[in-house]
């Protein structure tokens, strides 16, 4: 009944990828995607910080300076408060 043991062992069955290999592949892929997203976020943040920290040039006029010499000093009351 059935095939002899020799015939069963003589025909190699195609090996399927093991679950461990698939798990490792998914893990490596997840780390690669995370690294790319992290690099993109860092680059975008760096660009924004550079744009904010550099002085503006162009048509924006400088703000007028405020002189404290034209402000009168505070007056003191003649009668102290009880």
Residue pairs with C-beta under 8 A, 6 or more apart in sequence:
none
